[in-house]
Amino acid sequence: MDFCEKLLMLRKERGLSQEAVAKHLDITLRQYFRFEKGEQKPGFDNLRKIAVFYDVSTDWLFGRMEQRTLP
């Protein structure tokens, strides 16, 4: 599963709209849409915000580890 698929899965698990997530992350809807569609990768600051918001590790988001969260 790649980064954009994980974003979509996480958002749907929480029953949130793209607009709600974008607002919480303080980014534009278009920017979040592009992350979820795989058209753009987030920079460090946005990656950190995404990981904190969804309570997952950045390594998991980028496929470097199987476990979602750090022990």
PDB file of N, CA, C, O and CB in Angstrom:
ATOM      1  N   MET A   1       0.855  -1.175   0.000  1.00  0.00           N
ATOM      2  CA  MET A   1       0.000   0.000   0.000  1.00  0.00           C
ATOM      3  C   MET A   1       0.902   1.239   0.000  1.00  0.00           C
ATOM      4  O   MET A   1       1.824   1.340   0.809  1.00  0.00           O
ATOM      5  CB  MET A   1      -0.973  -0.003   1.235  1.00  0.00           C
ATOM      6  N   ASP A   2       0.635   2.163  -0.894  1.00  0.00           N
ATOM      7  CA  ASP A   2       1.483   3.353  -0.937  1.00  0.00           C
ATOM      8  C   ASP A   2       0.892   4.497  -0.105  1.00  0.00           C
ATOM      9  O   ASP A   2      -0.195   4.383   0.460  1.00  0.00           O
ATOM     10  CB  ASP A   2       1.680   3.806  -2.386  1.00  0.00           C
ATOM     11  N   PHE A   3       1.641   5.594  -0.051  1.00  0.00           N
ATOM     12  CA  PHE A   3       1.296   6.725   0.802  1.00  0.00           C
ATOM     13  C   PHE A   3      -0.130   7.227   0.573  1.00  0.00           C
ATOM     14  O   PHE A   3      -0.888   7.393   1.529  1.00  0.00           O
ATOM     15  CB  PHE A   3       2.272   7.852   0.571  1.00  0.00           C
ATOM     16  N   CYS A   4      -0.496   7.466  -0.681  1.00  0.00           N
ATOM     17  CA  CYS A   4      -1.816   8.029  -0.954  1.00  0.00           C
ATOM     18  C   CYS A   4      -2.933   7.062  -0.565  1.00  0.00           C
ATOM     19  O   CYS A   4      -3.984   7.495  -0.090  1.00  0.00           O
ATOM     20  CB  CYS A   4      -1.936   8.394  -2.430  1.00  0.00           C
ATOM     21  N   GLU A   5      -2.722   5.771  -0.759  1.00  0.00           N
ATOM     22  CA  GLU A   5      -3.722   4.779  -0.354  1.00  0.00           C
ATOM     23  C   GLU A   5      -3.889   4.752   1.169  1.00  0.00           C
ATOM     24  O   GLU A   5      -4.994   4.573   1.681  1.00  0.00           O
ATOM     25  CB  GLU A   5      -3.327   3.383  -0.866  1.00  0.00           C
ATOM     26  N   LYS A   6      -2.792   4.930   1.869  1.00  0.00           N
ATOM     27  CA  LYS A   6      -2.856   4.953   3.332  1.00  0.00           C
ATOM     28  C   LYS A   6      -3.622   6.179   3.821  1.00  0.00           C
ATOM     29  O   LYS A   6      -4.418   6.084   4.755  1.00  0.00           O
ATOM     30  CB  LYS A   6      -1.440   4.937   3.935  1.00  0.00           C
ATOM     31  N   LEU A   7      -3.381   7.333   3.190  1.00  0.00           N
ATOM     32  CA  LEU A   7      -4.122   8.537   3.572  1.00  0.00           C
ATOM     33  C   LEU A   7      -5.622   8.337   3.395  1.00  0.00           C
ATOM     34  O   LEU A   7      -6.410   8.666   4.282  1.00  0.00           O
ATOM     35  CB  LEU A   7      -3.652   9.738   2.746  1.00  0.00           C
ATOM     36  N   LEU A   8      -6.006   7.800   2.254  1.00  0.00           N
ATOM     37  CA  LEU A   8      -7.421   7.552   1.981  1.00  0.00           C
ATOM     38  C   LEU A   8      -8.007   6.588   3.007  1.00  0.00           C
ATOM     39  O   LEU A   8      -9.096   6.823   3.532  1.00  0.00           O
ATOM     40  CB  LEU A   8      -7.607   6.994   0.562  1.00  0.00           C
ATOM     41  N   MET A   9      -7.293   5.511   3.292  1.00  0.00           N
ATOM     42  CA  MET A   9      -7.764   4.523   4.258  1.00  0.00           C
ATOM     43  C   MET A   9      -7.943   5.143   5.645  1.00  0.00           C
ATOM     44  O   MET A   9      -8.967   4.930   6.295  1.00  0.00           O
ATOM     45  CB  MET A   9      -6.787   3.347   4.331  1.00  0.00           C
ATOM     46  N   LEU A  10      -6.952   5.904   6.092  1.00  0.00           N
ATOM     47  CA  LEU A  10      -7.021   6.528   7.414  1.00  0.00           C
ATOM     48  C   LEU A  10      -8.202   7.486   7.514  1.00  0.00           C
ATOM     49  O   LEU A  10      -8.922   7.491   8.512  1.00  0.00           O
ATOM     50  CB  LEU A  10      -5.720   7.269   7.720  1.00  0.00           C
ATOM     51  N   ARG A  11      -8.397   8.290   6.485  1.00  0.00           N
ATOM     52  CA  ARG A  11      -9.498   9.258   6.498  1.00  0.00           C
ATOM     53  C   ARG A  11     -10.843   8.545   6.528  1.00  0.00           C
ATOM     54  O   ARG A  11     -11.739   8.937   7.277  1.00  0.00           O
ATOM     55  CB  ARG A  11      -9.418  10.184   5.274  1.00  0.00           C
ATOM     56  N   LYS A  12     -10.989   7.501   5.716  1.00  0.00           N
ATOM     57  CA  LYS A  12     -12.263   6.772   5.673  1.00  0.00           C
ATOM     58  C   LYS A  12     -12.521   6.013   6.968  1.00  0.00           C
ATOM     59  O   LYS A  12     -13.671   5.908   7.395  1.00  0.00           O
ATOM     60  CB  LYS A  12     -12.278   5.800   4.494  1.00  0.00           C
ATOM     61  N   GLU A  13     -11.480   5.481   7.602  1.00  0.00           N
ATOM     62  CA  GLU A  13     -11.637   4.799   8.889  1.00  0.00           C
ATOM     63  C   GLU A  13     -12.241   5.735   9.933  1.00  0.00           C
ATOM     64  O   GLU A  13     -12.985   5.298  10.811  1.00  0.00           O
ATOM     65  CB  GLU A  13     -10.283   4.263   9.382  1.00  0.00           C
ATOM     66  N   ARG A  14     -11.924   6.998   9.835  1.00  0.00           N
ATOM     67  CA  ARG A  14     -12.429   7.984  10.797  1.00  0.00           C
ATOM     68  C   ARG A  14     -13.703   8.676  10.328  1.00  0.00           C
ATOM     69  O   ARG A  14     -14.268   9.503  11.044  1.00  0.00           O
ATOM     70  CB  ARG A  14     -11.370   9.021  11.068  1.00  0.00           C
ATOM     71  N   GLY A  15     -14.146   8.338   9.134  1.00  0.00           N
ATOM     72  CA  GLY A  15     -15.390   8.909   8.615  1.00  0.00           C
ATOM     73  C   GLY A  15     -15.312  10.409   8.372  1.00  0.00           C
ATOM     74  O   GLY A  15     -16.291  11.127   8.577  1.00  0.00           O
ATOM     75  N   LEU A  16     -14.151  10.883   7.936  1.00  0.00           N
ATOM     76  CA  LEU A  16     -13.946  12.312   7.729  1.00  0.00           C
ATOM     77  C   LEU A  16     -13.957  12.673   6.249  1.00  0.00           C
ATOM     78  O   LEU A  16     -13.659  11.842   5.391  1.00  0.00           O
ATOM     79  CB  LEU A  16     -12.635  12.749   8.359  1.00  0.00           C
ATOM     80  N   SER A  17     -14.300  13.905   5.967  1.00  0.00           N
ATOM     81  CA  SER A  17     -14.210  14.411   4.600  1.00  0.00           C
ATOM     82  C   SER A  17     -12.809  14.951   4.365  1.00  0.00           C
ATOM     83  O   SER A  17     -12.083  15.250   5.314  1.00  0.00           O
ATOM     84  CB  SER A  17     -15.277  15.511   4.336  1.00  0.00           C
ATOM     85  N   GLN A  18     -12.432  15.074   3.103  1.00  0.00           N
ATOM     86  CA  GLN A  18     -11.148  15.681   2.776  1.00  0.00           C
ATOM     87  C   GLN A  18     -11.103  17.116   3.303  1.00  0.00           C
ATOM     88  O   GLN A  18     -10.068  17.578   3.784  1.00  0.00           O
ATOM     89  CB  GLN A  18     -10.904  15.654   1.247  1.00  0.00           C
ATOM     90  N   GLU A  19     -12.213  17.801   3.210  1.00  0.00           N
ATOM     91  CA  GLU A  19     -12.283  19.181   3.674  1.00  0.00           C
ATOM     92  C   GLU A  19     -12.010  19.277   5.181  1.00  0.00           C
ATOM     93  O   GLU A  19     -11.286  20.166   5.629  1.00  0.00           O
ATOM     94  CB  GLU A  19     -13.658  19.778   3.348  1.00  0.00           C
ATOM     95  N   ALA A  20     -12.588  18.362   5.953  1.00  0.00           N
ATOM     96  CA  ALA A  20     -12.388  18.382   7.403  1.00  0.00           C
ATOM     97  C   ALA A  20     -10.923  18.131   7.764  1.00  0.00           C
ATOM     98  O   ALA A  20     -10.375  18.779   8.656  1.00  0.00           O
ATOM     99  CB  ALA A  20     -13.283  17.332   8.079  1.00  0.00           C
ATOM    100  N   VAL A  21     -10.303  17.194   7.068  1.00  0.00           N
ATOM    101  CA  VAL A  21      -8.896  16.894   7.348  1.00  0.00           C
ATOM    102  C   VAL A  21      -8.017  18.074   6.954  1.00  0.00           C
ATOM    103  O   VAL A  21      -7.137  18.478   7.714  1.00  0.00           O
ATOM    104  CB  VAL A  21      -8.449  15.621   6.599  1.00  0.00           C
ATOM    105  N   ALA A  22      -8.252  18.618   5.781  1.00  0.00           N
ATOM    106  CA  ALA A  22      -7.463  19.764   5.320  1.00  0.00           C
ATOM    107  C   ALA A  22      -7.567  20.927   6.303  1.00  0.00           C
ATOM    108  O   ALA A  22      -6.573  21.585   6.610  1.00  0.00           O
ATOM    109  CB  ALA A  22      -7.928  20.210   3.923  1.00  0.00           C
ATOM    110  N   LYS A  23      -8.770  21.169   6.787  1.00  0.00           N
ATOM    111  CA  LYS A  23      -8.978  22.262   7.739  1.00  0.00           C
ATOM    112  C   LYS A  23      -8.194  22.005   9.024  1.00  0.00           C
ATOM    113  O   LYS A  23      -7.547  22.908   9.554  1.00  0.00           O
ATOM    114  CB  LYS A  23     -10.481  22.434   8.052  1.00  0.00           C
ATOM    115  N   HIS A  24      -8.255  20.778   9.519  1.00  0.00           N
ATOM    116  CA  HIS A  24      -7.531  20.448  10.746  1.00  0.00           C
ATOM    117  C   HIS A  24      -6.015  20.591  10.559  1.00  0.00           C
ATOM    118  O   HIS A  24      -5.309  21.042  11.461  1.00  0.00           O
ATOM    119  CB  HIS A  24      -7.872  19.020  11.192  1.00  0.00           C
ATOM    120  N   LEU A  25      -5.529  20.201   9.378  1.00  0.00           N
ATOM    121  CA  LEU A  25      -4.093  20.266   9.107  1.00  0.00           C
ATOM    122  C   LEU A  25      -3.642  21.671   8.721  1.00  0.00           C
ATOM    123  O   LEU A  25      -2.446  21.935   8.594  1.00  0.00           O
ATOM    124  CB  LEU A  25      -3.729  19.291   8.002  1.00  0.00           C
ATOM    125  N   ASP A  26      -4.601  22.565   8.538  1.00  0.00           N
ATOM    126  CA  ASP A  26      -4.330  23.945   8.142  1.00  0.00           C
ATOM    127  C   ASP A  26      -3.633  24.017   6.786  1.00  0.00           C
ATOM    128  O   ASP A  26      -2.653  24.737   6.601  1.00  0.00           O
ATOM    129  CB  ASP A  26      -3.479  24.636   9.200  1.00  0.00           C
ATOM    130  N   ILE A  27      -4.184  23.233   5.832  1.00  0.00           N
ATOM    131  CA  ILE A  27      -3.730  23.269   4.454  1.00  0.00           C
ATOM    132  C   ILE A  27      -4.959  23.418   3.567  1.00  0.00           C
ATOM    133  O   ILE A  27      -6.088  23.284   4.039  1.00  0.00           O
ATOM    134  CB  ILE A  27      -2.909  21.987   4.087  1.00  0.00           C
ATOM    135  N   THR A  28      -4.748  23.692   2.299  1.00  0.00           N
ATOM    136  CA  THR A  28      -5.887  23.842   1.405  1.00  0.00           C
ATOM    137  C   THR A  28      -6.481  22.478   1.070  1.00  0.00           C
ATOM    138  O   THR A  28      -5.795  21.457   1.124  1.00  0.00           O
ATOM    139  CB  THR A  28      -5.473  24.579   0.121  1.00  0.00           C
ATOM    140  N   LEU A  29      -7.747  22.480   0.729  1.00  0.00           N
ATOM    141  CA  LEU A  29      -8.416  21.256   0.303  1.00  0.00           C
ATOM    142  C   LEU A  29      -7.708  20.679  -0.917  1.00  0.00           C
ATOM    143  O   LEU A  29      -7.495  19.470  -1.001  1.00  0.00           O
ATOM    144  CB  LEU A  29      -9.906  21.524  -0.009  1.00  0.00           C
ATOM    145  N   ARG A  30      -7.346  21.539  -1.860  1.00  0.00           N
ATOM    146  CA  ARG A  30      -6.657  21.103  -3.080  1.00  0.00           C
ATOM    147  C   ARG A  30      -5.348  20.394  -2.737  1.00  0.00           C
ATOM    148  O   ARG A  30      -5.014  19.372  -3.336  1.00  0.00           O
ATOM    149  CB  ARG A  30      -6.381  22.306  -4.008  1.00  0.00           C
ATOM    150  N   GLN A  31      -4.616  20.937  -1.779  1.00  0.00           N
ATOM    151  CA  GLN A  31      -3.354  20.326  -1.397  1.00  0.00           C
ATOM    152  C   GLN A  31      -3.582  18.936  -0.801  1.00  0.00           C
ATOM    153  O   GLN A  31      -2.884  17.985  -1.152  1.00  0.00           O
ATOM    154  CB  GLN A  31      -2.610  21.219  -0.398  1.00  0.00           C
ATOM    155  N   TYR A  32      -4.560  18.820   0.102  1.00  0.00           N
ATOM    156  CA  TYR A  32      -4.836  17.500   0.678  1.00  0.00           C
ATOM    157  C   TYR A  32      -5.323  16.527  -0.399  1.00  0.00           C
ATOM    158  O   TYR A  32      -4.932  15.359  -0.410  1.00  0.00           O
ATOM    159  CB  TYR A  32      -5.886  17.613   1.805  1.00  0.00           C
ATOM    160  N   PHE A  33      -6.166  17.010  -1.292  1.00  0.00           N
ATOM    161  CA  PHE A  33      -6.657  16.187  -2.408  1.00  0.00           C
ATOM    162  C   PHE A  33      -5.470  15.638  -3.204  1.00  0.00           C
ATOM    163  O   PHE A  33      -5.450  14.460  -3.562  1.00  0.00           O
ATOM    164  CB  PHE A  33      -7.601  17.017  -3.338  1.00  0.00           C
ATOM    165  N   ARG A  34      -4.497  16.481  -3.476  1.00  0.00           N
ATOM    166  CA  ARG A  34      -3.331  16.063  -4.250  1.00  0.00           C
ATOM    167  C   ARG A  34      -2.489  15.045  -3.480  1.00  0.00           C
ATOM    168  O   ARG A  34      -1.919  14.145  -4.097  1.00  0.00           O
ATOM    169  CB  ARG A  34      -2.479  17.279  -4.619  1.00  0.00           C
ATOM    170  N   PHE A  35      -2.393  15.158  -2.170  1.00  0.00           N
ATOM    171  CA  PHE A  35      -1.698  14.151  -1.365  1.00  0.00           C
ATOM    172  C   PHE A  35      -2.403  12.804  -1.508  1.00  0.00           C
ATOM    173  O   PHE A  35      -1.766  11.774  -1.729  1.00  0.00           O
ATOM    174  CB  PHE A  35      -1.637  14.580   0.130  1.00  0.00           C
ATOM    175  N   GLU A  36      -3.716  12.831  -1.379  1.00  0.00           N
ATOM    176  CA  GLU A  36      -4.505  11.599  -1.396  1.00  0.00           C
ATOM    177  C   GLU A  36      -4.544  10.965  -2.783  1.00  0.00           C
ATOM    178  O   GLU A  36      -4.698   9.749  -2.896  1.00  0.00           O
ATOM    179  CB  GLU A  36      -5.920  11.879  -0.919  1.00  0.00           C
ATOM    180  N   LYS A  37      -4.411  11.751  -3.820  1.00  0.00           N
ATOM    181  CA  LYS A  37      -4.410  11.228  -5.191  1.00  0.00           C
ATOM    182  C   LYS A  37      -3.016  10.835  -5.663  1.00  0.00           C
ATOM    183  O   LYS A  37      -2.862  10.286  -6.754  1.00  0.00           O
ATOM    184  CB  LYS A  37      -4.992  12.258  -6.138  1.00  0.00           C
ATOM    185  N   GLY A  38      -1.995  11.112  -4.845  1.00  0.00           N
ATOM    186  CA  GLY A  38      -0.630  10.760  -5.218  1.00  0.00           C
ATOM    187  C   GLY A  38       0.007  11.734  -6.188  1.00  0.00           C
ATOM    188  O   GLY A  38       1.039  11.429  -6.787  1.00  0.00           O
ATOM    189  N   GLU A  39      -0.592  12.900  -6.350  1.00  0.00           N
ATOM    190  CA  GLU A  39      -0.060  13.906  -7.262  1.00  0.00           C
ATOM    191  C   GLU A  39       1.034  14.740  -6.615  1.00  0.00           C
ATOM    192  O   GLU A  39       1.806  15.402  -7.309  1.00  0.00           O
ATOM    193  CB  GLU A  39      -1.173  14.808  -7.749  1.00  0.00           C
ATOM    194  N   GLN A  40       1.103  14.713  -5.287  1.00  0.00           N
ATOM    195  CA  GLN A  40       2.069  15.523  -4.555  1.00  0.00           C
ATOM    196  C   GLN A  40       2.380  14.823  -3.238  1.00  0.00           C
ATOM    197  O   GLN A  40       1.498  14.219  -2.628  1.00  0.00           O
ATOM    198  CB  GLN A  40       1.528  16.969  -4.311  1.00  0.00           C
ATOM    199  N   LYS A  41       3.626  14.903  -2.805  1.00  0.00           N
ATOM    200  CA  LYS A  41       4.016  14.384  -1.497  1.00  0.00           C
ATOM    201  C   LYS A  41       4.145  15.563  -0.537  1.00  0.00           C
ATOM    202  O   LYS A  41       4.591  16.638  -0.936  1.00  0.00           O
ATOM    203  CB  LYS A  41       5.357  13.572  -1.581  1.00  0.00           C
ATOM    204  N   PRO A  42       3.762  15.372   0.714  1.00  0.00           N
ATOM    205  CA  PRO A  42       3.869  16.479   1.679  1.00  0.00           C
ATOM    206  C   PRO A  42       5.316  16.754   2.061  1.00  0.00           C
ATOM    207  O   PRO A  42       6.162  15.860   2.046  1.00  0.00           O
ATOM    208  CB  PRO A  42       3.055  16.169   2.936  1.00  0.00           C
ATOM    209  N   GLY A  43       5.576  17.991   2.398  1.00  0.00           N
ATOM    210  CA  GLY A  43       6.863  18.353   2.960  1.00  0.00           C
ATOM    211  C   GLY A  43       6.930  17.884   4.401  1.00  0.00           C
ATOM    212  O   GLY A  43       5.968  17.325   4.928  1.00  0.00           O
ATOM    213  N   PHE A  44       8.063  18.112   5.033  1.00  0.00           N
ATOM    214  CA  PHE A  44       8.283  17.624   6.391  1.00  0.00           C
ATOM    215  C   PHE A  44       7.211  18.108   7.368  1.00  0.00           C
ATOM    216  O   PHE A  44       6.661  17.306   8.122  1.00  0.00           O
ATOM    217  CB  PHE A  44       9.649  18.058   6.876  1.00  0.00           C
ATOM    218  N   ASP A  45       6.910  19.397   7.365  1.00  0.00           N
ATOM    219  CA  ASP A  45       5.939  19.938   8.328  1.00  0.00           C
ATOM    220  C   ASP A  45       4.563  19.316   8.151  1.00  0.00           C
ATOM    221  O   ASP A  45       3.912  18.955   9.131  1.00  0.00           O
ATOM    222  CB  ASP A  45       5.838  21.454   8.183  1.00  0.00           C
ATOM    223  N   ASN A  46       4.118  19.188   6.907  1.00  0.00           N
ATOM    224  CA  ASN A  46       2.804  18.594   6.671  1.00  0.00           C
ATOM    225  C   ASN A  46       2.808  17.098   6.951  1.00  0.00           C
ATOM    226  O   ASN A  46       1.808  16.559   7.424  1.00  0.00           O
ATOM    227  CB  ASN A  46       2.358  18.852   5.240  1.00  0.00           C
ATOM    228  N   LEU A  47       3.903  16.427   6.669  1.00  0.00           N
ATOM    229  CA  LEU A  47       4.004  15.007   6.992  1.00  0.00           C
ATOM    230  C   LEU A  47       3.865  14.798   8.497  1.00  0.00           C
ATOM    231  O   LEU A  47       3.172  13.885   8.945  1.00  0.00           O
ATOM    232  CB  LEU A  47       5.342  14.428   6.488  1.00  0.00           C
ATOM    233  N   ARG A  48       4.528  15.649   9.266  1.00  0.00           N
ATOM    234  CA  ARG A  48       4.436  15.555  10.734  1.00  0.00           C
ATOM    235  C   ARG A  48       3.008  15.792  11.194  1.00  0.00           C
ATOM    236  O   ARG A  48       2.504  15.065  12.051  1.00  0.00           O
ATOM    237  CB  ARG A  48       5.385  16.569  11.409  1.00  0.00           C
ATOM    238  N   LYS A  49       2.348  16.804  10.635  1.00  0.00           N
ATOM    239  CA  LYS A  49       0.951  17.094  11.003  1.00  0.00           C
ATOM    240  C   LYS A  49       0.047  15.904  10.688  1.00  0.00           C
ATOM    241  O   LYS A  49      -0.818  15.546  11.488  1.00  0.00           O
ATOM    242  CB  LYS A  49       0.445  18.351  10.261  1.00  0.00           C
ATOM    243  N   ILE A  50       0.248  15.300   9.532  1.00  0.00           N
ATOM    244  CA  ILE A  50      -0.568  14.149   9.128  1.00  0.00           C
ATOM    245  C   ILE A  50      -0.357  12.989  10.094  1.00  0.00           C
ATOM    246  O   ILE A  50      -1.322  12.371  10.544  1.00  0.00           O
ATOM    247  CB  ILE A  50      -0.226  13.712   7.683  1.00  0.00           C
ATOM    248  N   ALA A  51       0.898  12.691  10.413  1.00  0.00           N
ATOM    249  CA  ALA A  51       1.212  11.584  11.323  1.00  0.00           C
ATOM    250  C   ALA A  51       0.603  11.815  12.703  1.00  0.00           C
ATOM    251  O   ALA A  51       0.050  10.892  13.301  1.00  0.00           O
ATOM    252  CB  ALA A  51       2.733  11.405  11.445  1.00  0.00           C
ATOM    253  N   VAL A  52       0.701  13.024  13.200  1.00  0.00           N
ATOM    254  CA  VAL A  52       0.136  13.341  14.519  1.00  0.00           C
ATOM    255  C   VAL A  52      -1.388  13.253  14.472  1.00  0.00           C
ATOM    256  O   VAL A  52      -2.005  12.675  15.366  1.00  0.00           O
ATOM    257  CB  VAL A  52       0.579  14.756  14.984  1.00  0.00           C
ATOM    258  N   PHE A  53      -1.986  13.815  13.446  1.00  0.00           N
ATOM    259  CA  PHE A  53      -3.447  13.812  13.330  1.00  0.00           C
ATOM    260  C   PHE A  53      -4.006  12.387  13.300  1.00  0.00           C
ATOM    261  O   PHE A  53      -4.985  12.080  13.980  1.00  0.00           O
ATOM    262  CB  PHE A  53      -3.877  14.569  12.068  1.00  0.00           C
ATOM    263  N   TYR A  54      -3.372  11.524  12.504  1.00  0.00           N
ATOM    264  CA  TYR A  54      -3.864  10.152  12.377  1.00  0.00           C
ATOM    265  C   TYR A  54      -3.241   9.196  13.399  1.00  0.00           C
ATOM    266  O   TYR A  54      -3.583   8.013  13.428  1.00  0.00           O
ATOM    267  CB  TYR A  54      -3.592   9.642  10.978  1.00  0.00           C
ATOM    268  N   ASP A  55      -2.331   9.700  14.235  1.00  0.00           N
ATOM    269  CA  ASP A  55      -1.668   8.897  15.262  1.00  0.00           C
ATOM    270  C   ASP A  55      -0.956   7.680  14.660  1.00  0.00           C
ATOM    271  O   ASP A  55      -1.137   6.548  15.107  1.00  0.00           O
ATOM    272  CB  ASP A  55      -2.686   8.439  16.307  1.00  0.00           C
ATOM    273  N   VAL A  56      -0.153   7.944  13.647  1.00  0.00           N
ATOM    274  CA  VAL A  56       0.648   6.910  12.995  1.00  0.00           C
ATOM    275  C   VAL A  56       2.080   7.422  12.865  1.00  0.00           C
ATOM    276  O   VAL A  56       2.339   8.617  13.005  1.00  0.00           O
ATOM    277  CB  VAL A  56       0.056   6.529  11.592  1.00  0.00           C
ATOM    278  N   SER A  57       2.997   6.510  12.599  1.00  0.00           N
ATOM    279  CA  SER A  57       4.386   6.930  12.425  1.00  0.00           C
ATOM    280  C   SER A  57       4.625   7.388  10.987  1.00  0.00           C
ATOM    281  O   SER A  57       3.960   6.935  10.055  1.00  0.00           O
ATOM    282  CB  SER A  57       5.351   5.781  12.790  1.00  0.00           C
ATOM    283  N   THR A  58       5.571   8.279  10.831  1.00  0.00           N
ATOM    284  CA  THR A  58       5.930   8.728   9.484  1.00  0.00           C
ATOM    285  C   THR A  58       6.559   7.576   8.702  1.00  0.00           C
ATOM    286  O   THR A  58       6.374   7.482   7.489  1.00  0.00           O
ATOM    287  CB  THR A  58       6.902   9.936   9.547  1.00  0.00           C
ATOM    288  N   ASP A  59       7.291   6.711   9.373  1.00  0.00           N
ATOM    289  CA  ASP A  59       7.874   5.551   8.695  1.00  0.00           C
ATOM    290  C   ASP A  59       6.794   4.652   8.110  1.00  0.00           C
ATOM    291  O   ASP A  59       6.952   4.140   7.002  1.00  0.00           O
ATOM    292  CB  ASP A  59       8.749   4.753   9.662  1.00  0.00           C
ATOM    293  N   TRP A  60       5.710   4.456   8.833  1.00  0.00           N
ATOM    294  CA  TRP A  60       4.610   3.647   8.317  1.00  0.00           C
ATOM    295  C   TRP A  60       3.963   4.330   7.110  1.00  0.00           C
ATOM    296  O   TRP A  60       3.654   3.677   6.113  1.00  0.00           O
ATOM    297  CB  TRP A  60       3.559   3.397   9.418  1.00  0.00           C
ATOM    298  N   LEU A  61       3.761   5.641   7.205  1.00  0.00           N
ATOM    299  CA  LEU A  61       3.156   6.364   6.084  1.00  0.00           C
ATOM    300  C   LEU A  61       3.956   6.181   4.797  1.00  0.00           C
ATOM    301  O   LEU A  61       3.379   6.050   3.718  1.00  0.00           O
ATOM    302  CB  LEU A  61       3.041   7.850   6.415  1.00  0.00           C
ATOM    303  N   PHE A  62       5.267   6.172   4.908  1.00  0.00           N
ATOM    304  CA  PHE A  62       6.118   6.036   3.725  1.00  0.00           C
ATOM    305  C   PHE A  62       6.552   4.606   3.445  1.00  0.00           C
ATOM    306  O   PHE A  62       7.405   4.373   2.589  1.00  0.00           O
ATOM    307  CB  PHE A  62       7.330   6.894   3.879  1.00  0.00           C
ATOM    308  N   GLY A  63       5.975   3.647   4.158  1.00  0.00           N
ATOM    309  CA  GLY A  63       6.212   2.239   3.847  1.00  0.00           C
ATOM    310  C   GLY A  63       7.536   1.678   4.340  1.00  0.00           C
ATOM    311  O   GLY A  63       8.004   0.655   3.841  1.00  0.00           O
ATOM    312  N   ARG A  64       8.134   2.337   5.306  1.00  0.00           N
ATOM    313  CA  ARG A  64       9.416   1.859   5.826  1.00  0.00           C
ATOM    314  C   ARG A  64       9.248   0.847   6.939  1.00  0.00           C
ATOM    315  O   ARG A  64      10.205   0.171   7.317  1.00  0.00           O
ATOM    316  CB  ARG A  64      10.238   3.018   6.323  1.00  0.00           C
ATOM    317  N   MET A  65       8.032   0.737   7.471  1.00  0.00           N
ATOM    318  CA  MET A  65       7.774  -0.262   8.516  1.00  0.00           C
ATOM    319  C   MET A  65       6.320  -0.719   8.422  1.00  0.00           C
ATOM    320  O   MET A  65       5.465  -0.007   7.895  1.00  0.00           O
ATOM    321  CB  MET A  65       8.080   0.318   9.938  1.00  0.00           C
ATOM    322  N   GLU A  66       6.060  -1.898   8.932  1.00  0.00           N
ATOM    323  CA  GLU A  66       4.728  -2.498   8.860  1.00  0.00           C
ATOM    324  C   GLU A  66       3.796  -1.986   9.953  1.00  0.00           C
ATOM    325  O   GLU A  66       2.588  -1.876   9.740  1.00  0.00           O
ATOM    326  CB  GLU A  66       4.836  -4.003   8.950  1.00  0.00           C
ATOM    327  N   GLN A  67       4.347  -1.677  11.113  1.00  0.00           N
ATOM    328  CA  GLN A  67       3.538  -1.259  12.270  1.00  0.00           C
ATOM    329  C   GLN A  67       3.145   0.206  12.146  1.00  0.00           C
ATOM    330  O   GLN A  67       3.994   1.058  11.884  1.00  0.00           O
ATOM    331  CB  GLN A  67       4.309  -1.490  13.589  1.00  0.00           C
ATOM    332  N   ARG A  68       1.860   0.503  12.332  1.00  0.00           N
ATOM    333  CA  ARG A  68       1.363   1.876  12.189  1.00  0.00           C
ATOM    334  C   ARG A  68       1.941   2.849  13.186  1.00  0.00           C
ATOM    335  O   ARG A  68       2.325   3.963  12.829  1.00  0.00           O
ATOM    336  CB  ARG A  68      -0.110   1.890  12.314  1.00  0.00           C
ATOM    337  N   THR A  69       2.004   2.433  14.431  1.00  0.00           N
ATOM    338  CA  THR A  69       2.430   3.356  15.485  1.00  0.00           C
ATOM    339  C   THR A  69       3.696   2.839  16.154  1.00  0.00           C
ATOM    340  O   THR A  69       4.021   1.654  16.092  1.00  0.00           O
ATOM    341  CB  THR A  69       1.309   3.548  16.532  1.00  0.00           C
ATOM    342  N   LEU A  70       4.386   3.754  16.784  1.00  0.00           N
ATOM    343  CA  LEU A  70       5.582   3.353  17.528  1.00  0.00           C
ATOM    344  C   LEU A  70       5.176   2.774  18.869  1.00  0.00           C
ATOM    345  O   LEU A  70       4.207   3.231  19.475  1.00  0.00           O
ATOM    346  CB  LEU A  70       6.542   4.549  17.725  1.00  0.00           C
ATOM    347  N   PRO A  71       5.912   1.763  19.345  1.00  0.00           N
ATOM    348  CA  PRO A  71       5.558   1.141  20.636  1.00  0.00           C
ATOM    349  C   PRO A  71       5.702   2.093  21.797  1.00  0.00           C
ATOM    350  O   PRO A  71       5.442   1.717  22.940  1.00  0.00           O
ATOM    351  CB  PRO A  71       6.417  -0.075  20.887  1.00  0.00           C
TER     352      PRO A  71
END
